[in-house]
Amino acid sequence: METAAYLQSTGDGHARIVGGLTVLERRIRELAKAGVTRALIATAPIELSRPMPIPIQFVPPGAPVPEGARVERADVIAGIEITDEASRSAAEWKLIRGMNKSFEGPVDALINWRFSMRITRVLARQSLALTPNHVTIVAIVIGLLASVLASRGTYVTVAIAGVLLEFNSILDSCDGELARLRFQYSKLGQWLDNLSDDIVDNVFLIAIGHGLGGIWAWIGLFSALGRVLVSLVTYVSVYRSTGTGDVFAFRWWFESDKVSADDVYDPKAITTWLRSFGRRDTFVFIWMLACVAGFPYWVIGHGAVIAAVNVSLLVLQFTVYRRKLAA
């Protein structure tokens, strides 16, 4: 069944750029996401940056509204009517502030967003023509550079490595924010984003261990291998069940009743706060503090604990699965 929308604007606000897209293009994409299948636009035609997800037609301002069509404003974003630069800027920031995930970790929620969203606002500029995958690739390079420095083992190089790893974590938020802001989702981006985190974190663990030498090198290596094993099982499980690389769709045996990631990461649940020590935004921030404080041993110890807990949970996962099959 067709659902039509009739968009109208009282000025030129629909042609202004908010978050890298014209206000009109953003409104059309928002409406398409809400289920609208066709849009009539009662404004002077403007050039759009990308093909629209639904058919559109420009009609003269004041043209009659088709029967059954929903009337919408073409110049309102995040509840703010765009009339000048001040309203455009206010709407853009309000829009970007809503780009965070509802189930983000504590460090992302309290600290990282203050940097990531301001960076995302700059990256979203139409003149830069950047995509979320570009941001992910830059983050990978920074993360691997951090690992190279960490492997040197001196206080200065390890401290710089910790700061660079935290910057990598902030950019890890930026690519997702940019994807949501500019409607640039892709399966490739999802896989690239998740795999890059695992690659950077595990290489960093190995590098810190190498820099410390001795038994720490072996602990770092085996911790990374344990994390790789858990990641592989997670990706295979998620891909089989959803056909995607969305790791937030993975459920441990005690989470089988959880429908969404919001259910799993319920901020009111004590388990959410306990497992936050294993969430990337939190442990990367802790690793950065340890590196700057001149205590890289904590990075290895913390990484080993995370790996041991996850591998233990994986063993229990297989045990429960086998019992279900035998029942």
C-alpha positions as CSV (number, residue, x, y, z in Angstrom):
1,M,0.0,0.0,0.0
2,E,1.4,3.4,-1.0
3,T,2.1,6.0,1.7
4,A,2.6,9.4,0.2
5,A,4.1,12.5,1.9
6,Y,3.6,16.1,0.9
7,L,6.6,18.2,1.9
8,Q,6.5,22.0,2.0
9,S,8.9,24.8,3.1
10,T,8.3,28.4,3.9
11,G,11.8,29.6,2.9
12,D,15.1,28.2,1.7
13,G,15.8,26.2,4.9
14,H,15.2,22.9,3.0
15,A,18.3,23.7,0.8
16,R,20.7,24.3,3.7
17,I,23.3,21.6,4.6
18,V,22.9,19.8,8.0
19,G,25.3,17.0,8.8
20,G,26.6,16.7,5.2
21,L,23.1,16.5,3.6
22,T,20.6,19.1,2.5
23,V,17.7,19.4,5.0
24,L,15.3,18.2,2.2
25,E,17.4,15.1,1.5
26,R,17.5,14.3,5.2
27,R,13.8,14.7,5.6
28,I,13.1,12.4,2.6
29,R,15.4,9.7,4.0
30,E,13.8,10.0,7.5
31,L,10.3,9.6,6.0
32,A,11.4,6.7,3.9
33,K,12.7,5.0,7.0
34,A,9.4,5.7,8.7
35,G,7.5,3.8,5.9
36,V,6.7,6.5,3.4
37,T,6.9,5.2,-0.2
38,R,6.5,8.4,-2.3
39,A,7.2,12.1,-1.7
40,L,5.8,15.2,-3.3
41,I,7.9,18.2,-2.7
42,A,6.2,21.6,-2.9
43,T,9.4,23.7,-3.3
44,A,11.7,24.9,-6.0
45,P,13.8,22.0,-7.2
46,I,17.2,21.6,-5.7
47,E,20.1,19.2,-6.6
48,L,20.4,16.2,-4.3
49,S,23.7,14.6,-3.5
50,R,22.6,10.9,-3.9
51,P,19.7,8.9,-5.3
52,M,16.7,8.9,-3.0
53,P,15.4,5.6,-1.5
54,I,11.8,6.5,-2.6
55,P,10.4,8.2,-5.8
56,I,10.2,12.0,-5.4
57,Q,8.4,14.6,-7.4
58,F,8.8,18.4,-7.2
59,V,5.5,20.3,-7.6
60,P,4.8,24.1,-7.5
61,P,4.5,25.6,-4.0
62,G,0.9,25.7,-3.1
63,A,0.0,22.7,-5.2
64,P,-3.0,20.8,-3.8
65,V,-2.3,18.0,-1.3
66,P,-3.1,14.6,-2.6
67,E,-5.9,12.8,-0.8
68,G,-4.5,10.6,2.0
69,A,-1.0,12.1,1.9
70,R,0.7,13.1,5.2
71,V,1.8,16.8,5.2
72,E,5.3,17.3,6.4
73,R,7.7,20.2,6.7
74,A,10.7,20.1,4.4
75,D,12.7,22.6,6.5
76,V,12.5,21.1,10.0
77,I,15.2,18.9,11.5
78,A,15.3,17.6,15.1
79,G,12.2,19.7,15.8
80,I,14.0,22.9,14.8
81,E,12.8,25.0,11.8
82,I,15.8,26.0,9.6
83,T,15.6,29.7,8.8
84,D,19.2,30.9,9.1
85,E,22.7,29.8,10.1
86,A,22.0,29.9,13.8
87,S,19.0,27.5,13.5
88,R,20.9,25.3,11.1
89,S,23.9,25.0,13.5
90,A,21.6,24.3,16.4
91,A,19.7,21.6,14.5
92,E,22.9,20.0,13.3
93,W,24.3,19.7,16.8
94,K,21.0,18.4,18.2
95,L,20.9,15.8,15.4
96,I,24.5,14.7,16.0
97,R,23.9,14.4,19.8
98,G,21.2,11.8,18.9
99,M,23.6,9.6,16.9
100,N,24.9,7.6,19.9
101,K,23.8,4.1,20.5
102,S,21.2,3.5,23.2
103,F,23.4,0.7,24.6
104,E,26.8,2.4,24.6
105,G,29.4,1.7,27.3
106,P,30.0,4.0,30.3
107,V,33.2,5.6,28.9
108,D,31.5,6.3,25.6
109,A,28.5,7.8,27.4
110,L,30.4,9.9,29.9
111,I,33.7,10.9,28.1
112,N,34.2,9.8,24.5
113,W,31.1,11.4,23.0
114,R,32.4,14.8,23.9
115,F,35.3,14.3,21.4
116,S,33.7,11.9,18.9
117,M,30.6,13.9,18.1
118,R,32.6,17.1,17.6
119,I,35.0,15.2,15.3
120,T,32.0,13.6,13.5
121,R,30.5,17.1,12.9
122,V,33.7,18.1,11.1
123,L,34.0,14.8,9.2
124,A,30.3,15.1,8.0
125,R,31.0,18.3,6.0
126,Q,29.9,17.8,2.5
127,S,33.2,19.2,1.1
128,L,35.3,16.5,2.7
129,A,33.3,13.6,1.0
130,L,34.4,11.2,3.6
131,T,32.6,7.9,4.2
132,P,32.5,5.9,7.5
133,N,34.8,3.3,6.0
134,H,37.4,6.0,5.4
135,V,37.2,6.8,9.1
136,T,37.5,3.1,10.1
137,I,40.6,2.7,7.9
138,V,42.3,5.8,9.5
139,A,41.4,4.4,12.9
140,I,43.1,1.0,12.0
141,V,46.3,2.8,10.9
142,I,46.4,4.8,14.2
143,G,45.8,1.6,16.2
144,L,48.5,-0.3,14.5
145,L,50.9,2.7,14.9
146,A,50.1,2.6,18.6
147,S,51.1,-1.1,18.6
148,V,54.4,-0.4,16.9
149,L,55.2,2.3,19.5
150,A,54.0,0.0,22.4
151,S,56.4,-2.8,21.2
152,R,59.4,-0.4,21.8
153,G,58.8,-0.8,25.5
154,T,60.0,2.6,26.7
155,Y,57.9,4.8,29.0
156,V,57.5,7.5,26.3
157,T,56.6,5.2,23.5
158,V,54.2,3.2,25.6
159,A,52.5,6.4,26.9
160,I,52.1,7.8,23.4
161,A,50.8,4.3,22.3
162,G,48.1,4.4,25.0
163,V,46.9,7.9,24.0
164,L,46.8,6.8,20.3
165,L,44.8,3.7,21.2
166,E,42.3,5.9,23.0
167,F,42.1,8.1,19.9
168,N,41.5,4.9,17.9
169,S,38.6,4.1,20.3
170,I,37.1,7.6,19.8
171,L,37.3,7.3,16.0
172,D,35.6,3.9,16.4
173,S,32.6,5.9,17.6
174,C,32.9,8.4,14.9
175,D,32.5,5.9,12.0
176,G,29.2,4.7,13.4
177,E,28.0,8.2,14.2
178,L,28.8,9.3,10.7
179,A,27.1,6.2,9.2
180,R,23.9,7.0,11.1
181,L,24.1,10.7,10.4
182,R,24.6,10.4,6.7
183,F,22.6,7.2,6.2
184,Q,25.7,5.4,4.9
185,Y,25.1,1.9,6.4
186,S,26.7,-1.1,4.7
187,K,27.5,-4.7,5.5
188,L,31.1,-4.1,4.5
189,G,31.3,-1.2,7.0
190,Q,29.8,-3.4,9.8
191,W,32.4,-6.1,9.2
192,L,35.2,-3.7,8.8
193,D,34.3,-1.9,12.0
194,N,34.1,-5.0,14.2
195,L,37.1,-6.8,12.7
196,S,39.3,-3.7,13.0
197,D,38.6,-3.5,16.7
198,D,39.7,-7.1,17.2
199,I,42.8,-6.7,15.1
200,V,43.9,-3.5,16.8
201,D,43.2,-4.7,20.4
202,N,44.9,-8.1,19.9
203,V,48.0,-6.7,18.1
204,F,48.3,-4.1,20.9
205,L,48.3,-6.8,23.5
206,I,51.0,-8.7,21.7
207,A,53.0,-5.5,21.2
208,I,52.8,-4.5,24.9
209,G,53.9,-8.0,25.9
210,H,56.8,-7.9,23.4
211,G,57.9,-4.5,24.8
212,L,57.9,-5.9,28.4
213,G,59.6,-9.1,27.4
214,G,59.9,-12.4,29.3
215,I,56.8,-14.1,30.6
216,W,54.8,-11.0,29.8
217,A,55.3,-11.6,26.1
218,W,53.8,-15.1,26.4
219,I,50.9,-13.9,28.5
220,G,50.1,-11.2,25.9
221,L,50.3,-13.6,23.0
222,F,48.1,-16.3,24.6
223,S,45.6,-13.6,25.8
224,A,45.3,-12.4,22.2
225,L,44.9,-15.9,20.9
226,G,42.1,-16.6,23.4
227,R,40.3,-13.4,22.4
228,V,40.7,-14.4,18.7
229,L,39.1,-17.8,19.4
230,V,36.1,-16.2,21.1
231,S,35.8,-13.6,18.3
232,L,35.8,-16.3,15.6
233,V,33.0,-18.2,17.4
234,T,31.0,-15.0,17.9
235,Y,31.3,-14.0,14.2
236,V,30.4,-17.5,13.0
237,S,27.4,-17.7,15.3
238,V,26.1,-14.3,14.4
239,Y,26.6,-14.8,10.7
240,R,24.7,-18.1,10.8
241,S,21.8,-16.6,12.7
242,T,21.6,-13.1,11.0
243,G,23.7,-13.1,7.9
244,T,25.6,-10.0,9.3
245,G,28.6,-9.1,11.3
246,D,26.6,-7.5,14.1
247,V,28.3,-8.8,17.2
248,F,25.6,-7.2,19.4
249,A,23.3,-9.9,18.0
250,F,25.3,-12.6,19.8
251,R,23.8,-14.1,22.9
252,W,25.4,-16.1,25.6
253,W,23.4,-19.1,27.0
254,F,22.1,-17.0,29.9
255,E,20.9,-14.3,27.5
256,S,18.8,-16.4,25.3
257,D,15.7,-14.5,26.4
258,K,17.1,-11.2,25.4
259,V,15.5,-9.8,22.2
260,S,17.7,-6.8,21.5
261,A,21.0,-5.3,22.5
262,D,19.0,-2.8,24.7
263,D,17.8,-5.8,26.7
264,V,21.3,-7.2,27.1
265,Y,22.8,-3.9,28.1
266,D,20.0,-2.7,30.4
267,P,21.6,0.1,32.5
268,K,19.5,-0.9,35.5
269,A,21.0,-4.4,35.5
270,I,24.2,-5.1,37.7
271,T,25.4,-7.5,35.0
272,T,25.6,-4.6,32.5
273,W,28.0,-2.7,34.8
274,L,30.1,-5.8,35.5
275,R,30.5,-6.7,31.9
276,S,31.4,-3.0,31.0
277,F,34.9,-3.9,32.1
278,G,35.1,-6.1,29.1
279,R,33.5,-3.5,26.7
280,R,36.0,-1.9,24.4
281,D,35.4,1.7,25.3
282,T,36.1,0.9,29.0
283,F,39.1,-1.4,28.7
284,V,40.8,0.8,26.1
285,F,40.4,3.8,28.4
286,I,41.8,1.8,31.3
287,W,44.7,0.6,29.1
288,M,45.4,4.2,28.2
289,L,45.6,5.3,31.8
290,A,47.9,2.3,32.6
291,C,50.2,3.2,29.8
292,V,50.4,6.9,30.7
293,A,50.9,6.0,34.4
294,G,53.9,3.8,33.4
295,F,52.2,0.6,34.3
296,P,51.8,-1.4,31.1
297,Y,51.7,-4.7,33.1
298,W,48.1,-3.8,33.9
299,V,47.3,-3.9,30.2
300,I,48.6,-7.5,30.0
301,G,46.9,-8.5,33.2
302,H,43.6,-6.9,32.3
303,G,43.7,-8.4,28.8
304,A,44.5,-11.8,30.2
305,V,41.5,-11.6,32.6
306,I,39.1,-10.6,29.8
307,A,40.4,-13.5,27.6
308,A,40.2,-16.0,30.5
309,V,36.6,-15.0,31.3
310,N,35.5,-15.0,27.7
311,V,37.1,-18.4,27.0
312,S,35.5,-19.8,30.1
313,L,32.1,-18.5,29.0
314,L,32.7,-20.1,25.6
315,V,33.4,-23.5,27.1
316,L,30.2,-23.2,29.1
317,Q,28.4,-22.1,26.0
318,F,29.4,-25.3,24.2
319,T,28.5,-27.4,27.3
320,V,25.0,-26.0,27.5
321,Y,24.6,-26.4,23.7
322,R,25.6,-30.0,23.9
323,R,23.2,-30.7,26.8
324,K,20.4,-29.2,24.8
325,L,21.2,-31.4,21.8
326,A,21.3,-34.5,24.1
327,A,18.0,-33.6,25.8
